[in-house]
């Protein structure tokens, strides 16, 4: 499942479960959430949004809302509200949840950079062998 949406940085961005998983893992705390837990949460949240950019708060159960508040505290979700006047003159507020796409994509970029840095830091057993060891001398050819 993926949500295509417009961001400030570019025209359109497709937000995927993998993106949200990486963002959740890298935003919850410094130690990071385990991959399987982050993926379950990402799938759960994406199931609410489907292909929409925002969802109405009324569809959430209290447990789901708690998870949304946790993601809001992590900077991955935000809320907005809309006010309208009913026919009898009363004000009615509608609360919505939205992805903070720029924040999510920023966490994804950081996760990819961290992974690349870890790959770059790995050394090979061949790194310690001098380059000239690979050259064959004339004496060895005969």
C-alpha positions as CSV (number, residue, x, y, z in Angstrom):
1,X,0.0,0.0,0.0
2,X,1.3,3.5,-0.8
3,X,0.0,7.0,-0.6
4,X,0.9,9.4,-3.3
5,X,0.9,13.0,-2.1
6,X,2.4,16.4,-2.8
7,X,5.1,17.7,-0.6
8,X,6.9,21.1,-0.3
9,X,10.2,19.7,-1.6
10,X,8.9,18.0,-4.7
11,X,5.8,17.6,-6.8
12,X,4.7,14.1,-5.7
13,X,6.0,11.6,-3.3
14,X,4.7,8.0,-2.8
15,X,4.8,7.1,0.8
16,X,5.1,3.4,1.3
17,X,4.9,1.0,4.2
18,X,8.7,0.6,4.0
19,X,9.2,4.3,4.2
20,X,6.9,4.6,7.2
21,X,8.6,1.6,8.9
22,X,12.0,3.2,8.5
23,X,10.6,6.5,9.9
24,X,9.0,4.9,12.8
25,X,12.2,2.9,13.7
26,X,14.3,6.0,13.6
27,X,11.9,8.4,15.4
28,X,10.6,6.5,18.4
29,X,13.7,6.6,20.5
30,X,17.5,6.5,20.2
31,X,17.7,2.7,20.4
32,X,15.1,2.2,17.6
33,X,12.1,0.1,17.6
34,X,12.5,-3.5,16.4
35,X,11.9,-4.0,12.6
36,X,8.8,-6.3,13.0
37,X,7.1,-4.0,15.5
38,X,7.7,-0.9,13.4
39,X,6.4,-2.7,10.3
40,X,3.2,-3.8,12.1
41,X,2.6,-0.2,13.3
42,X,3.3,1.2,9.8
43,X,0.9,-1.3,8.2
44,X,-1.7,-0.6,10.8
45,X,-1.5,3.2,10.3
46,X,-1.4,2.9,6.5
47,X,-4.5,0.8,6.6
48,X,-6.4,3.7,8.0
49,X,-5.1,6.2,5.4
50,X,-5.3,3.9,2.4
51,X,-4.7,6.3,-0.6
52,X,-5.9,9.4,1.3
53,X,-3.8,12.2,2.6
54,X,-5.8,12.6,5.7
55,X,-8.3,10.7,7.8
56,X,-11.0,11.8,10.2
57,X,-10.3,11.2,13.9
58,X,-13.8,9.7,14.5
59,X,-12.9,6.4,12.9
60,X,-10.2,5.7,15.5
61,X,-10.6,3.5,18.5
62,X,-8.9,4.6,21.7
63,X,-6.0,2.2,21.3
64,X,-5.5,3.4,17.7
65,X,-5.6,7.0,18.8
66,X,-2.9,6.3,21.4
67,X,-0.6,5.0,18.6
68,X,-1.4,8.1,16.5
69,X,-0.6,10.3,19.4
70,X,2.7,8.5,19.9
71,X,3.5,9.1,16.2
72,X,2.5,12.7,16.6
73,X,4.9,13.1,19.5
74,X,7.6,11.5,17.2
75,X,6.8,14.1,14.5
76,X,5.4,11.7,11.9
77,X,1.8,12.7,12.2
78,X,0.0,15.9,12.8
79,X,-3.6,17.0,13.3
80,X,-5.8,19.7,11.8
81,X,-9.3,20.7,12.5
82,X,-12.1,22.2,10.5
83,X,-15.0,24.1,11.9
84,X,-18.4,24.4,10.3
85,X,-21.7,25.8,11.4
86,X,-24.6,23.4,11.6
87,X,-28.1,24.4,10.4
88,X,-29.3,25.1,13.9
89,X,-26.3,27.6,14.4
90,X,-24.1,25.4,16.5
91,X,-20.4,25.1,15.7
92,X,-19.1,21.7,14.8
93,X,-15.4,20.7,14.8
94,X,-14.0,17.9,12.7
95,X,-10.5,16.6,13.6
96,X,-8.2,15.1,11.0
97,X,-4.9,13.2,11.1
98,X,-2.3,13.9,8.4
99,X,1.1,12.4,7.6
100,X,4.0,14.8,8.0
101,X,5.6,13.7,4.8
102,X,8.6,15.9,4.9
103,X,9.5,14.6,8.4
104,X,8.9,11.0,7.3
105,X,11.1,11.4,4.2
106,X,13.8,13.1,6.3
107,X,13.8,10.1,8.7
108,X,14.0,7.7,5.7
109,X,17.0,9.7,4.3
110,X,18.7,9.5,7.7
111,X,18.1,5.8,7.9
112,X,19.6,5.3,4.4
113,X,22.6,7.5,5.2
114,X,23.2,5.5,8.4
115,X,23.0,2.2,6.5
116,X,25.4,3.5,3.9
117,X,27.8,4.8,6.6
118,X,27.7,1.4,8.3
119,X,28.5,-0.3,4.9
120,X,31.4,2.1,4.3
121,X,32.8,1.4,7.8
122,X,33.0,-2.3,7.2
123,X,36.5,-3.5,6.3
124,X,37.5,-6.5,4.2
125,X,40.3,-8.9,5.0
126,X,41.9,-7.8,1.7
127,X,42.2,-4.2,3.0
128,X,45.3,-5.2,5.1
129,X,47.1,-7.0,2.2
130,X,49.5,-4.8,0.3
131,X,48.8,-4.2,-3.3
132,X,52.1,-5.6,-4.5
133,X,51.2,-9.0,-3.2
134,X,48.9,-9.5,-6.2
135,X,51.7,-8.9,-8.7
136,X,53.3,-12.0,-10.1
137,X,57.1,-11.7,-10.5
138,X,59.0,-13.2,-13.4
139,X,60.6,-15.8,-11.1
140,X,57.2,-17.1,-10.1
141,X,56.0,-17.5,-13.7
142,X,58.7,-20.0,-14.6
